[in-house]
Amino acid sequence: MPQLSVIVYGPNAQGHLTELLDSLEAHPLSDAEVVVAAVGDWARETAEAHAPDTVVVPLPDGTTDAAARAAGAARATGRWLHFVHAKDGLPAGAPRLIAERAAELDDSVDVLLLDHLTTTWQAAARPSRDGRFLAAVGRAALPLDEAVDLLRLTPLLGNRALRREFWAAHEARLTTDDEPRAARAALLCAGRVACLNQVAYENRELRPESLPPLAPEDRFELVERYESLMPLARDRRAPRVVLYDLMMRDLVRTFAGENLPDEVAREFFRRASLAAVRWRPERHEHPAGVEGVRHALLEEGAYTKYRAFQAANRARRAARKAVRARKRQVGAKLREQQYRRALSRPVDPDLAVFAAYWERGVACNPAAIAAKLAELAPHIHPVWVVSKDNTALLPPGTDHVVPGTRRYWEVLATARYLVNNVNFPNAVVKRPDAIHLQTHHGTPLKRMGLDQIEHPAAAKGLDFDALLARIDRWDYSVSANSHSTRMWERAYPARYTSLDHGYPRNDVFYT
């Protein structure tokens, strides 16, 4: 019997199944099997084209996720089951991590919880916020009542593995197309749970516009989810309190955030109100502030009052937003005046301004130049431009300015030397007796600058006129090699002098 069955299920959504099976094939594990419950011909053909020892369970188009999971589990022989949706991914070595941790657990443990990453159609590999809950439990195996915050983990089936006998005993309750319901039901039914505080799953969120649209009435399923979960915690004070808080948070957020037709909104509010009253734990207190008012109005079933409260809040937010916008406008005008006054002052021949990677800190070629400057010309004072969030990471004693402050504009206006591995803001004026040094920070193996004009999708709305204005401020352009020099001169055509001497950040290795 293998320690782990990885059960891949679902259709080959947007071709992601290929990536998933490729990753499993690249890191085979002797103590694990792969079962693919393939929904539709594309998924079946993809699965059959992979490793010959993969068990393929062909299923017709339209098979639900719940039915596919059940079909895959029926063919699995592993001691533990890990359900992986065909759209999702597994980081390299994840099955090994899960199998090794599962081998440490006896049969009193029913659920093993894992950390995960989330990838969207816009961004890759965003860490979850679950790590702190997993770390708090450590390596212990505990009843859920002694680790109730685990209910707050992102409710995915992929970030938990289930012991096969446990699945068989609770299959009817866990076989549902509402994945969050199944994920939390597994915890509430478990005798003991354990944790693996390492990333072993990649949750891929598909673009909503690429999925079938939800009908307004589908929002009622959220109420039904908690109506089915709350009885599992009926006689357990700690899990019931946490689950109730999660329910209230989700109900309020859905009602506030969804633009539902009035008829649907009223029915959702009515059902949510009944659930809020029915399942409220004894002596349970509302949260403080606005959230507490929302909870009280929901429990009261006061739809009209809630809408009025919502409208008043929106009006207050709009008013505060208008005040902030006005303050920003006044502040921007004031800073512009201060900058213009600073430009009338003489350039300071002993002042140099450095910036790297969009004000992230002391780094890259500017850092190497600043270090050598301290040796060769110690009378020149360096000032680094660093964002507020990154100031704590600066080396002790680093003189710095935060973008947008009065001194920021003063040093930009009066510095003799301005060094950056990207570009200074459009508003910066090139003074005749100031020297701008562009160091760059990589090798141009892609299209840059004006080369992107023919590729508007890749340029993403880049303002080429503003780009050229920034380039025209450069006096010198540092180049890592002759290829880069040719690329920079074509992509960034201006009168600067190319310094084809290699990158200063690499000098330490060369010398």
C-alpha positions in Angstrom: 0.0 0.0 0.0 1.5 3.4 -1.0 1.7 6.0 1.7 -0.1 8.7 -0.5 -2.5 8.7 -3.3 -2.5 12.0 -5.3 -6.0 12.2 -6.8 -6.1 14.7 -9.6 -9.6 15.4 -10.6 -11.6 17.6 -13.0 -11.5 18.9 -16.6 -8.3 20.1 -18.2 -9.3 23.7 -17.5 -7.3 26.1 -19.8 -4.7 23.4 -20.3 -3.3 23.5 -16.7 -3.5 19.7 -16.3 -0.5 19.3 -18.5 1.6 21.4 -16.2 0.4 19.6 -13.2 1.2 16.1 -14.6 4.5 17.3 -15.9 5.5 18.4 -12.5 4.5 15.0 -11.0 6.3 13.1 -13.7 9.5 15.2 -13.1 9.6 14.2 -9.4 8.4 10.6 -9.1 8.0 9.1 -5.6 8.1 5.4 -4.9 5.7 5.7 -1.9 3.0 7.6 -3.8 0.5 6.8 -6.6 -1.2 9.2 -9.0 -4.9 8.7 -9.9 -6.4 11.0 -12.5 -10.2 11.3 -12.5 -10.2 12.9 -15.9 -13.4 14.8 -16.9 -13.8 15.0 -20.6 -11.7 13.8 -23.6 -9.1 16.5 -23.3 -8.3 15.6 -19.7 -8.3 11.9 -20.5 -6.0 12.2 -23.5 -3.6 14.4 -21.5 -3.5 12.0 -18.6 -3.0 8.9 -20.9 -0.1 10.7 -22.5 1.8 10.9 -19.3 3.6 8.3 -17.1 2.3 4.7 -17.8 1.9 4.0 -14.1 -0.7 6.8 -13.7 -4.1 5.4 -13.1 -6.6 7.1 -15.4 -10.3 7.1 -14.5 -12.2 8.5 -17.6 -15.3 10.5 -16.8 -17.8 12.1 -19.2 -17.9 15.9 -19.7 -20.1 17.6 -17.1 -19.1 15.3 -14.2 -19.0 17.4 -11.1 -15.9 18.0 -9.1 -17.5 16.1 -6.2 -18.3 13.1 -8.3 -14.8 13.1 -9.9 -13.2 13.2 -6.4 -15.3 10.2 -5.4 -14.5 8.3 -8.5 -10.7 8.9 -8.0 -10.9 8.0 -4.3 -12.6 4.7 -5.2 -9.6 3.7 -7.3 -7.0 4.9 -4.8 -5.0 2.5 -2.7 -2.9 4.9 -0.6 -3.1 5.3 3.1 -3.7 9.0 2.7 -5.5 10.9 -0.1 -4.5 14.3 -1.4 -7.2 15.8 -3.7 -5.6 18.1 -6.3 -7.9 19.9 -8.8 -6.7 19.7 -12.4 -6.4 23.5 -12.6 -4.1 23.7 -9.6 -0.4 22.8 -9.1 2.0 21.1 -6.8 5.4 22.7 -6.0 8.4 20.5 -6.7 8.7 17.8 -4.1 5.3 18.4 -2.5 4.1 14.8 -2.6 7.3 13.7 -0.9 6.8 16.3 1.9 3.2 15.1 2.4 4.1 11.4 2.3 7.0 11.7 4.7 4.9 13.7 7.2 2.0 11.3 6.8 4.3 8.4 7.6 4.9 9.9 11.0 1.2 9.9 11.9 -0.8 7.0 13.4 -4.4 6.2 12.6 -5.7 8.5 15.3 -5.0 11.4 13.0 -7.6 12.0 10.3 -6.5 15.2 8.5 -3.1 16.6 7.7 -3.1 20.4 7.0 -0.6 22.0 4.6 0.4 25.5 3.6 -0.2 26.7 0.0 0.5 29.4 -2.5 -2.1 31.2 -4.7 -1.5 32.0 -8.4 -3.9 34.2 -10.3 -4.2 35.2 -13.9 -2.4 38.4 -12.8 0.2 37.3 -10.3 2.2 34.2 -9.5 3.0 32.5 -6.2 1.4 34.7 -3.6 2.0 33.3 -0.1 -1.0 32.4 2.0 -1.7 33.8 5.5 -2.2 30.4 6.9 1.4 29.9 8.1 0.9 31.4 11.5 -1.9 29.0 12.3 0.1 26.0 11.2 3.2 27.1 13.0 1.2 27.6 16.3 0.3 23.9 16.3 3.8 22.7 15.3 4.3 19.0 15.1 1.7 18.0 17.6 -1.4 16.0 16.7 -4.4 17.5 18.4 -8.2 17.4 18.5 -9.6 20.4 16.7 -11.1 21.7 19.9 -7.5 22.4 21.1 -6.5 24.1 17.9 -9.7 25.8 16.8 -7.9 28.5 14.8 -7.2 25.9 12.2 -10.8 26.5 11.1 -9.6 29.9 9.9 -7.3 28.2 7.3 -8.2 28.9 3.6 -11.0 26.4 3.0 -9.4 24.3 0.2 -9.4 20.6 -0.1 -5.9 20.9 -1.7 -4.3 22.2 1.5 -5.3 19.2 3.5 -4.7 15.4 3.1 -7.3 12.9 4.4 -6.6 9.5 5.8 -8.4 7.0 3.4 -10.4 5.3 6.2 -11.5 8.6 7.4 -12.7 9.6 3.9 -14.6 6.3 3.6 -16.4 6.9 6.9 -17.4 10.4 6.0 -17.6 10.3 2.2 -21.3 11.2 2.1 -20.7 14.4 4.0 -17.5 15.3 2.2 -18.8 14.6 -1.3 -20.2 18.1 -2.2 -19.4 20.5 -4.9 -19.1 23.3 -2.3 -15.4 22.9 -1.7 -15.2 25.2 1.3 -18.0 23.2 2.9 -16.1 19.9 2.4 -12.8 21.4 3.6 -14.2 22.6 6.9 -16.5 19.6 7.3 -13.3 17.4 7.2 -11.9 19.4 10.1 -15.1 19.3 12.2 -15.4 15.5 11.7 -11.8 14.7 12.4 -10.7 13.0 15.6 -7.2 14.5 15.5 -5.4 16.8 13.1 -1.8 17.4 12.3 0.1 20.2 10.4 2.8 20.5 7.8 4.0 24.1 8.0 5.5 24.0 4.5 4.1 25.0 1.1 2.8 21.8 -0.6 0.0 23.1 -2.8 -0.6 25.8 -5.5 -4.1 27.1 -5.7 -4.7 28.6 -9.1 -7.5 31.2 -9.3 -8.9 31.4 -12.8 -10.1 34.7 -14.2 -13.8 35.0 -13.2 -14.7 36.2 -16.6 -13.5 32.9 -18.0 -15.8 30.9 -15.9 -19.6 30.3 -16.1 -21.4 33.3 -14.5 -23.1 32.8 -11.2 -26.8 33.4 -11.0 -27.9 35.9 -8.2 -29.6 33.0 -6.4 -26.3 31.1 -6.2 -25.4 33.4 -3.2 -27.9 31.5 -1.1 -25.5 28.5 -1.1 -23.3 30.5 1.3 -26.1 30.4 3.9 -26.7 26.7 3.2 -23.0 26.0 3.6 -23.0 27.2 7.2 -26.4 25.7 7.9 -24.8 22.3 7.2 -21.6 23.0 9.1 -22.9 24.5 12.3 -24.6 21.3 13.5 -21.2 19.6 13.4 -20.0 22.1 16.1 -23.3 22.2 18.0 -22.0 20.9 21.3 -18.4 22.1 21.0 -18.1 25.7 22.3 -14.7 26.7 20.9 -15.2 25.4 17.3 -18.8 26.8 17.3 -17.6 30.3 18.2 -14.9 30.4 15.5 -17.3 28.9 12.9 -20.0 31.4 13.9 -17.5 34.3 13.5 -16.5 33.0 10.1 -20.1 32.7 9.1 -21.0 36.3 10.1 -17.9 37.7 8.4 -18.8 35.9 5.1 -22.5 36.7 5.2 -21.9 40.4 5.9 -19.1 40.7 3.3 -21.2 39.0 0.6 -24.3 41.1 1.3 -22.2 44.3 1.3 -20.0 43.5 -1.6 -22.4 41.8 -4.1 -24.6 44.1 -6.2 -27.6 41.8 -6.0 -31.1 42.5 -7.3 -33.3 43.8 -4.5 -35.5 40.8 -4.4 -32.5 38.4 -4.1 -30.8 40.7 -1.6 -33.8 40.7 0.6 -34.1 36.9 0.5 -30.4 36.5 1.2 -30.6 38.9 4.1 -33.7 37.1 5.5 -31.9 33.7 5.3 -28.7 35.1 6.7 -30.6 36.7 9.6 -32.3 33.4 10.5 -28.9 31.6 10.5 -27.3 34.4 12.6 -30.0 34.0 15.3 -30.3 30.3 15.2 -26.5 29.6 15.6 -25.4 32.4 17.8 -23.4 30.9 20.7 -24.6 31.8 24.2 -23.0 35.0 25.7 -21.4 35.7 22.3 -20.6 39.4 22.0 -20.6 41.5 18.8 -17.3 42.8 17.5 -16.6 46.5 18.2 -17.2 49.3 15.8 -19.0 49.3 12.5 -18.7 45.5 12.1 -20.6 45.1 15.4 -23.4 47.3 14.2 -23.7 45.3 11.0 -23.9 42.0 13.0 -26.6 43.4 15.2 -28.7 44.7 12.3 -28.3 41.3 10.5 -29.5 39.4 13.6 -32.4 41.9 14.0 -33.4 41.2 10.4 -33.5 44.9 9.8 -33.0 45.1 6.1 -34.2 48.7 5.7 -32.1 49.9 8.6 -29.1 48.0 7.3 -29.4 49.6 3.8 -29.7 53.0 5.4 -26.6 52.3 7.6 -24.8 51.2 4.4 -25.8 54.3 2.6 -24.6 56.5 5.5 -21.3 54.7 5.6 -20.8 55.2 1.9 -21.6 58.9 2.1 -19.0 59.2 5.0 -16.4 57.3 3.0 -17.0 59.5 -0.1 -16.7 62.6 2.0 -13.4 61.4 3.6 -12.2 60.4 0.2 -13.0 63.9 -1.2 -11.2 65.6 1.7 -8.1 63.3 1.2 -8.1 64.1 -2.5 -8.2 67.8 -1.8 -5.4 67.5 0.7 -3.3 65.6 -1.9 -4.0 68.3 -4.5 -3.0 71.0 -2.1 0.0 69.0 -1.0 1.1 68.4 -4.6 0.8 72.1 -5.5 2.8 73.0 -2.4 5.5 70.5 -3.2 5.7 71.8 -6.8 6.2 75.3 -5.5 8.9 74.2 -3.1 10.6 72.3 -5.9 10.5 75.3 -8.2 12.0 77.5 -5.5 14.7 74.9 -4.9 15.6 74.9 -8.6 16.4 78.6 -8.3 19.2 77.8 -5.8 22.7 76.9 -7.0 23.6 73.3 -7.6 25.5 71.8 -4.7 28.8 70.3 -6.2 29.2 68.0 -3.2 25.7 66.4 -3.2 24.9 63.1 -4.9 21.4 61.4 -5.0 21.2 57.7 -5.4 18.2 55.4 -6.0 17.7 51.8 -7.0 14.9 49.6 -8.1 12.1 52.1 -7.6 13.3 53.4 -4.2 13.8 49.9 -2.6 17.1 50.7 -0.9 20.8 50.5 -1.2 21.4 48.0 -4.0 22.8 47.1 -7.4 25.0 49.4 -9.5 24.2 52.6 -7.6 25.2 50.9 -4.3 28.6 49.9 -5.9 29.2 53.4 -7.2 28.3 55.0 -3.8 30.7 52.7 -2.0 33.5 53.5 -4.4 32.6 57.2 -4.2 33.2 57.1 -0.4 36.7 55.9 -1.1 37.6 58.1 -4.1 35.7 61.3 -3.3 34.7 61.3 0.4 33.8 65.0 0.3 30.7 64.2 -1.8 27.7 63.5 0.4 25.4 60.7 -0.8 21.7 60.8 -0.1 19.5 57.7 -0.9 15.9 57.9 -2.1 14.1 55.1 -0.2 10.4 54.4 0.1 8.9 54.7 3.6 8.3 50.9 3.8 12.0 50.1 3.1 13.7 52.7 5.4 14.1 50.1 8.2 16.2 48.0 5.9 18.9 50.7 5.3 22.4 50.2 6.6 22.9 52.2 9.9 23.8 55.8 9.3 22.5 56.0 5.7 21.3 59.5 4.9 18.0 59.2 3.0 14.9 60.9 1.9 11.4 59.5 1.4 9.7 60.3 -2.0 7.3 63.1 -1.9 8.7 64.9 1.2 10.0 68.4 1.1 13.7 67.4 1.4 13.2 64.8 -1.3 12.4 67.6 -3.8 15.1 69.8 -2.5 17.9 67.3 -3.0 16.7 66.4 -6.4 16.7 70.0 -7.3 20.1 70.9 -6.0 22.2 67.7 -6.4 25.2 67.8 -8.7 25.0 64.0 -9.3 21.8 61.9 -9.8 22.4 58.1 -10.1 19.6 55.6 -10.7 19.2 52.1 -12.1 15.7 53.0 -13.3 14.5 56.5 -13.9 13.7 59.5 -11.7 10.1 60.8 -11.8 8.9 62.8 -14.9 8.7 66.0 -12.8 12.4 66.1 -12.2 14.1 68.9 -14.2 17.5 68.3 -15.8 19.7 71.2 -14.8 22.6 72.1 -17.1 25.2 71.7 -14.4 23.8 68.5 -13.0 25.0 65.0 -14.1 22.5 62.2 -14.5 24.0 58.7 -14.6 21.8 55.8 -15.7 23.3 52.5 -14.5 20.6 50.0 -15.7 20.2 46.8 -13.8 20.1 43.8 -16.2 20.9 42.5 -19.7 18.3 43.5 -22.4 17.4 40.1 -23.7 13.9 41.3 -24.4 12.4 44.3 -26.2 12.9 47.6 -24.3 12.1 51.2 -24.7 11.1 52.3 -28.2 11.4 48.7 -29.5 8.1 48.1 -27.8 6.2 50.5 -30.0 5.4 47.7 -32.5 4.1 45.6 -29.6 1.4 47.6 -27.9 0.1 44.7 -25.8 3.5 44.1 -24.3 4.0 47.9 -23.8 0.8 48.0 -21.6 0.1 51.7 -22.4 3.6 53.0 -22.0 3.8 56.7 -22.6 6.7 56.8 -25.1 6.8 60.6 -25.1 7.4 60.7 -21.4 9.9 57.9 -21.7 11.9 59.9 -24.2 11.8 63.0 -21.9 13.3 60.9 -19.1 16.0 59.5 -21.4 16.9 63.0 -22.6 18.0 63.8 -19.0 20.7 61.1 -19.1 24.3 62.3 -19.4 25.8 58.8 -19.1 24.5 55.3 -19.6 26.5 52.4 -18.0 26.6 49.3 -20.0 27.5 45.7 -19.0 28.7 44.7 -22.4 28.8 45.6 -26.1 25.5 43.8 -26.8 23.8 46.0 -24.1 25.4 49.1 -25.5 23.9 48.5 -28.9 20.5 47.6 -27.5 20.4 50.7 -25.2 21.4 53.0 -28.0 18.6 51.7 -30.3 15.9 51.4 -27.6 16.8 54.6 -25.8 18.0 57.0 -28.6 19.4 60.2 -27.0 22.7 62.2 -26.7 24.0 60.5 -23.6 27.5 58.9 -23.5 27.6 55.1 -23.3 30.1 53.8 -20.7 30.8 50.3 -22.0 32.9 49.3 -19.0 30.8 46.5 -17.3 28.5 46.8 -14.3 30.0 48.4 -11.2 28.1 45.8 -9.0 30.3 43.1 -10.7 33.6 44.8 -10.3 34.2 43.1 -7.0 34.2 39.7 -8.8 36.4 40.9 -11.7 39.0 42.6 -9.5 
